[in-house]
C-alpha cells in the first residue's frame, strides 16, 4: 500500500515575530514522541522516529543526529513541533543556563555569558544548537554565535556604527548610500545572533523595529518620492522572521512603486531556521518576482540536509539565490574551509556572491583577519575551483565609503603596451 504524507495545515501567524511565538497554534499538538513510541534501544527508536518524521513533515526524514538530539533534549515534543519555525523561535537558547546543556563551557566562559549580554544578547535556535551540541568554544560555529570575553576588548578604530549607516539615513531605518538603491531595515529581530554583527547596535531584544508604524510609512514615502531608486534591499534584523502576512505587506508596498525594478531580501534564516521556509512562504513570495534572496552563510557545517532542502525549496520558487560570507579569524579563514563552503552552496543552487572583510564593529577585533590574508585566500580559490564558486572579496569602507572589491595582483610589468601577467599557478605570460 502506498504511504501518504500527512499534510500539516499552516496557520497564519500574528503580525509580529514576538506575538507569533507567544501564541499557541490553533491546531492541537500532535501526540508526543514519548507517548507514541516505546523503545528498548536506540536503533529501534531511530527507525520508528524516522518514519514518524517522514509522516509529519513534508521535508522527509530528519538525520539520525537530529533525532538523537530531539530525543535527548526535547523528548516531549512532536516532530511537527520541532519543524514549526514558531516553536523554534519560542524555544530559542537565550541564557548561559540553557546553553550549557548543549555546549561545553568552562567556568569562566559560563560566568561571562551569564553576566554580559548588554550589547548583543544570546539567541540560538534549537535547530542550530543541535549543530553545536557537544562542541566547545573552539568549534567554528560555536565561536560565531556564543558570546566570549574577547568582545570586551574594544580597539580604538572600532565603532558602534562603523559604516555610518545612521548618517546616511534620510529617514529612520532606511540607508541611501548608492545612487539607485536603498537598504530598508524592517525588523530588529533575528532568530540567531551572530557575534560579529555589523548592526549589533540595532538588533536584539531592546532594539525592535516595528514595520507598521510611522517609521515604515516614512520609508515607503521616501522610496516613492525618489525616482532614481530602482533596487530595494529588505533587511534588518532578519526579514524572514516576520510572519507571512506582515512580510507580504512590506513587499507589496514596495512592489507597487513603479520605478522599483528589483527587490532583494537579506537573510540567514535558511542556515539557522530552515523550518521557516514553508510552502506558504514560497507561494507568497512568488507573487512578487523578480525577487532576489541573499543568504548569510559562515561555514560548510551549516549545509545540513534541512538547510539544503530549504535552499532548494526557494530556488524552485524561482528566486535567484546568492550567499554573503564574512571572513572570520579561526572560523573560516582558510582556502580549504571556504572552498568547501562555496562548492556546497553551488550544489544547493546558491551562488557565492560576497566574501566580506569583517567590519570594525565594537568588540570584534578577535574576528578580523588582515586584508593580505584575505587576498591570499582569494588567490588560492581563483583557478583552483570553478569560477562560479569564487565570490567577490569586499571591504565595506568605514564612514560610509561603500564597498570596494579586491583581487590579488596578477599584473607583473608593462612595457610599450605589453603586459606581463602571473596566472593562478604563478607562471609568467605576456599579452
C-alpha positions in Angstrom: 0.0 0.0 0.0 1.3 3.4 -0.9 2.2 5.5 2.1 0.7 9.0 2.3 2.3 12.0 3.9 0.1 13.8 6.3 -0.4 17.4 5.3 0.1 19.9 8.1 -2.0 23.0 7.6 -0.1 26.2 8.2 -2.0 28.8 10.2 -1.4 32.5 9.6 0.6 33.8 12.5 0.1 37.2 14.2 1.6 40.3 12.7 4.9 40.3 14.6 7.5 37.7 15.4 7.2 38.5 19.1 3.4 37.9 19.1 3.7 34.9 16.9 5.9 32.9 19.3 3.9 33.8 22.3 0.6 32.4 21.0 -0.3 28.8 20.8 -1.0 27.2 17.5 -4.7 26.8 16.6 -4.3 23.0 16.0 -4.0 20.7 19.0 -0.4 19.4 19.5 0.4 16.1 17.9 0.9 13.1 20.2 4.3 13.3 21.8 7.2 11.1 20.8 7.2 9.7 24.3 3.5 8.8 24.2 3.6 7.4 20.7 6.8 5.4 20.9 8.1 2.8 23.5 11.6 1.8 22.6 14.1 -0.6 24.2 17.2 0.5 22.2 18.3 3.5 20.2 18.2 1.6 16.8 14.5 0.9 17.3 13.9 4.4 18.3 15.7 5.9 15.3 14.0 3.6 12.8 10.5 4.4 14.2 11.2 8.0 14.6 12.4 8.4 11.1 9.1 7.1 9.9 7.3 9.4 12.2 9.3 12.3 10.9 8.5 11.5 7.3 4.8 11.2 8.0 4.5 14.6 9.7 6.9 16.8 7.8 7.0 17.4 4.1 10.8 17.7 4.0 11.0 13.9 4.8 13.5 12.3 7.1 15.4 14.0 9.8 19.0 12.9 10.2 19.9 10.4 12.9 21.9 13.1 14.6 18.9 15.4 14.8 16.7 12.7 16.0 19.1 11.7 18.8 19.2 15.4 19.8 15.4 15.7 19.9 15.1 12.5 22.0 17.7 13.7 24.5 16.7 17.3 25.0 13.1 17.6 23.8 11.6 14.2 24.4 8.1 15.5 25.0 7.6 17.3 21.7 6.3 16.0 18.3 8.3 16.2 15.1 5.7 18.6 13.7 6.5 20.9 16.7 10.3 20.6 16.0 9.6 21.5 12.4 7.5 24.5 13.3 9.5 27.7 12.9 7.4 29.5 15.6 8.3 26.7 18.1 12.0 27.1 17.2 11.9 30.8 17.9 9.8 30.5 21.0 12.2 27.9 22.5 15.5 29.6 21.5 18.5 29.3 23.8 18.8 32.7 25.5 20.8 32.1 28.7 24.0 30.6 30.0 21.9 28.1 32.0 20.2 26.9 28.8 23.4 27.0 26.6 25.5 24.8 28.9 23.1 21.9 28.3 24.3 21.8 24.7 27.8 23.4 24.6 30.8 22.6 26.7 31.7 25.8 28.6 34.4 26.5 31.1 33.5 28.2 34.4 34.9 31.5 33.1 33.0 31.2 29.8 29.8 30.4 31.6 30.2 33.3 34.0 30.9 35.8 31.2 27.9 34.7 29.2 25.7 34.9 32.3 26.8 38.4 33.2 27.4 40.1 29.8 24.6 40.4 27.3 24.2 44.2 27.3 25.2 45.0 23.7 24.1 41.9 21.8 22.1 39.2 23.5 22.5 35.5 23.2 19.9 33.8 21.0 20.3 30.4 19.2 17.5 28.3 17.7 17.2 24.7 19.0 18.0 23.6 15.4 21.2 25.5 15.3 22.0 24.3 18.9 21.8 20.8 17.6 24.7 21.6 15.3 26.8 22.9 18.2 25.8 20.1 20.5 28.8 18.5 22.3 31.3 21.1 21.0 33.2 23.8 22.9 34.0 27.4 22.2 36.8 26.4 19.8 34.3 24.9 17.3 34.0 27.5 14.5 30.2 27.8 14.6 30.1 28.0 18.4 32.5 30.9 18.2 30.3 32.7 15.7 27.2 32.8 17.9 28.3 32.3 21.5 29.4 35.4 23.5 33.1 35.5 24.7 35.2 37.7 26.9 37.1 38.8 23.7 34.1 41.0 23.0 35.1 43.2 26.0 38.2 44.3 24.1 37.5 47.5 22.2 40.0 48.6 19.6 40.5 52.4 19.0 39.3 52.1 15.4 36.1 50.2 16.2 32.7 52.0 16.3 29.1 51.3 17.1 28.1 52.2 13.6 31.3 51.6 11.6 29.7 52.1 8.2 27.9 55.3 9.2 24.5 53.9 8.2 22.7 56.3 10.5 24.4 59.3 8.9 23.3 58.1 5.5 19.7 57.6 6.6 17.4 60.4 5.2 14.6 58.7 7.2 14.9 56.3 10.1 15.7 52.7 9.2 16.4 53.4 5.5 20.0 53.8 4.3 20.6 55.6 0.9 24.3 55.3 0.2 24.3 54.5 -3.5 22.5 56.5 -6.3 19.9 53.9 -7.4 19.4 51.6 -4.4 18.4 51.7 -0.7 18.7 49.4 2.3 15.3 49.1 4.2 15.6 47.8 7.7 12.1 46.4 8.5 12.8 44.5 11.7 15.4 44.4 14.5 14.9 40.7 15.3 17.0 37.7 14.3 16.4 34.1 15.2 20.1 33.6 16.0 22.5 36.5 16.7 26.0 36.5 15.1 28.7 37.9 17.4 30.3 39.9 14.6 27.0 41.6 13.5 27.5 44.9 11.8 24.2 46.1 13.2 24.6 44.9 16.8 23.5 48.5 17.7 20.2 47.8 16.0 19.2 44.2 16.6 18.4 42.4 19.8 15.7 42.3 22.4 15.9 46.1 23.1 16.1 47.2 19.5 12.9 46.2 17.9 11.8 47.9 14.6 8.1 47.9 14.0 7.4 48.0 10.3 3.8 49.0 10.7 4.5 52.4 12.4 5.3 55.8 11.1 8.9 54.9 10.5 7.9 52.3 7.9 5.5 54.7 6.2 8.2 57.4 6.0 10.5 54.8 4.3 7.9 53.9 1.8 7.2 57.6 1.0 10.9 58.3 0.6 11.2 55.5 -2.0 8.1 56.7 -3.8 9.4 60.3 -4.0 12.9 59.3 -5.4 12.5 58.0 -8.9 16.2 57.2 -9.1 15.7 54.2 -6.7 15.3 51.1 -8.7 16.6 48.5 -6.2 15.4 48.0 -2.6 17.2 45.6 -0.2 14.9 44.5 2.6 17.0 43.7 5.6 17.1 44.1 9.4 17.5 42.1 11.6 16.1 39.2 9.5 13.0 40.0 7.5 12.2 36.3 7.1 11.4 36.1 10.8 8.4 38.2 10.1 5.1 36.3 9.7 4.0 35.8 6.1 1.2 38.3 6.3 3.4 41.1 7.7 6.2 40.4 5.2 3.8 40.4 2.3 2.6 43.9 3.3 6.2 45.1 3.2 6.9 43.6 -0.2 3.5 44.6 -1.7 4.0 48.2 -0.8 7.5 48.3 -2.4 6.4 46.4 -5.5 3.6 48.9 -6.0 6.2 51.6 -6.6 6.5 51.8 -10.4 10.2 52.8 -10.6 11.4 49.9 -8.3 12.6 47.2 -10.5 14.5 44.9 -8.1 13.6 43.7 -4.6 16.2 41.8 -2.6 15.9 40.1 0.8 18.9 39.6 3.1 18.5 36.7 5.5 20.3 34.0 7.5 17.1 32.0 8.1 17.9 29.0 5.8 21.1 28.4 7.8 19.8 28.9 11.3 16.0 28.4 11.0 15.3 26.3 7.8 11.9 25.3 9.2 10.8 28.9 8.2 11.0 28.1 4.5 7.5 26.7 4.2 5.4 26.1 1.1 3.1 29.0 2.2 6.1 31.4 2.4 7.4 30.4 -1.0 3.9 30.6 -2.6 3.5 34.2 -1.2 7.0 35.4 -2.3 6.5 34.0 -5.9 3.7 36.6 -6.4 6.4 39.4 -6.3 9.1 38.1 -8.6 11.6 39.2 -9.7 12.8 38.7 -6.1 16.4 38.0 -5.2 17.4 36.4 -1.9 20.9 36.9 -0.4 21.7 34.3 2.3 24.3 34.7 5.0 26.5 31.6 5.4 29.5 31.2 7.6 30.9 27.6 7.4 30.4 24.4 5.4 28.9 22.7 8.5 25.8 24.9 8.1 24.9 23.0 4.8 22.8 20.3 6.5 20.0 18.3 5.0 17.4 20.7 6.3 19.3 23.8 5.0 19.8 22.1 1.7 16.1 21.4 1.4 15.2 25.0 2.4 17.6 26.4 -0.3 16.2 24.1 -3.0 12.7 25.0 -2.0 13.5 28.7 -2.5 15.3 28.0 -5.8 12.3 26.0 -7.0 10.2 29.1 -6.3 12.2 30.9 -9.0 14.3 33.1 -6.7 17.9 33.6 -7.7 19.9 32.7 -4.5 23.3 34.2 -3.6 25.4 34.0 -0.5 27.2 36.5 1.7 30.0 35.3 4.0 32.1 37.3 6.5 35.8 36.3 6.6 36.4 35.4 10.3 39.6 34.5 12.1 39.6 31.0 13.5 36.2 30.2 11.9 36.5 30.2 8.1 39.9 31.9 7.3 41.3 29.1 5.2 41.1 28.3 1.5 40.1 24.7 2.3 37.2 25.7 4.5 35.9 28.4 2.2 36.3 26.3 -1.0 34.2 23.5 0.8 31.5 26.1 1.7 31.3 27.7 -1.7 31.2 24.3 -3.5 28.5 23.0 -1.2 26.5 26.2 -1.8 26.6 25.7 -5.5 25.3 22.1 -5.0 22.2 23.5 -3.3 21.8 26.2 -6.0 23.2 29.2 -4.1 25.8 31.3 -5.9 28.6 32.6 -3.7 28.4 36.4 -4.1 30.4 38.3 -1.5 33.2 37.4 0.9 33.3 40.3 3.4 36.2 41.6 5.4 34.9 41.8 8.9 33.6 45.3 9.7 35.1 47.3 12.5 32.2 46.9 15.0 32.8 47.3 18.7 34.4 44.2 20.2 35.1 42.3 17.0 38.9 42.6 16.7 39.3 38.9 17.6 37.3 38.0 14.4 39.2 40.2 11.9 41.9 38.9 9.6 44.4 41.1 7.8 43.4 42.1 4.3 46.5 40.5 2.9 45.3 37.2 4.3 42.0 37.6 2.6 43.8 38.2 -0.7 45.9 35.1 -0.2 42.7 33.1 0.3 41.3 34.5 -2.9 44.5 33.7 -4.7 44.1 30.1 -3.6 40.5 29.9 -4.8 40.6 31.5 -8.2 41.8 28.9 -10.7 41.6 26.1 -8.2 37.9 25.7 -8.3 35.0 26.7 -10.6 34.7 30.5 -11.2 31.1 30.1 -10.0 32.4 29.2 -6.6 34.6 32.3 -6.3 32.8 35.3 -4.7 34.0 38.9 -4.7 36.2 39.8 -1.8 34.8 43.0 -0.4 35.9 45.7 2.0 33.0 47.9 3.2 34.8 51.1 3.9 34.3 52.9 7.2 32.4 56.2 7.4 30.0 55.1 4.6 32.7 54.9 1.8 30.9 51.9 0.3 32.0 48.5 -1.0 35.4 48.0 -2.7 36.2 44.7 -4.5 39.7 43.4 -4.0 41.7 41.0 -6.2 45.2 39.5 -5.9 47.7 41.4 -8.1 48.1 39.3 -11.3 49.9 42.1 -13.2 53.7 41.9 -13.3 55.1 44.7 -15.5 54.0 46.8 -18.5 56.4 47.9 -21.3 55.4 49.6 -24.6 51.8 48.4 -24.2 52.9 44.8 -23.5 51.8 43.4 -20.1 53.4 40.6 -18.2 50.8 38.6 -16.1 51.1 35.9 -13.5 48.5 33.2 -13.8 46.9 31.3 -10.9 49.8 28.9 -10.9 52.3 31.7 -10.6 53.6 31.3 -14.2 54.5 34.3 -16.3 52.7 35.2 -19.5 52.9 38.2 -21.9 49.9 39.9 -23.5 
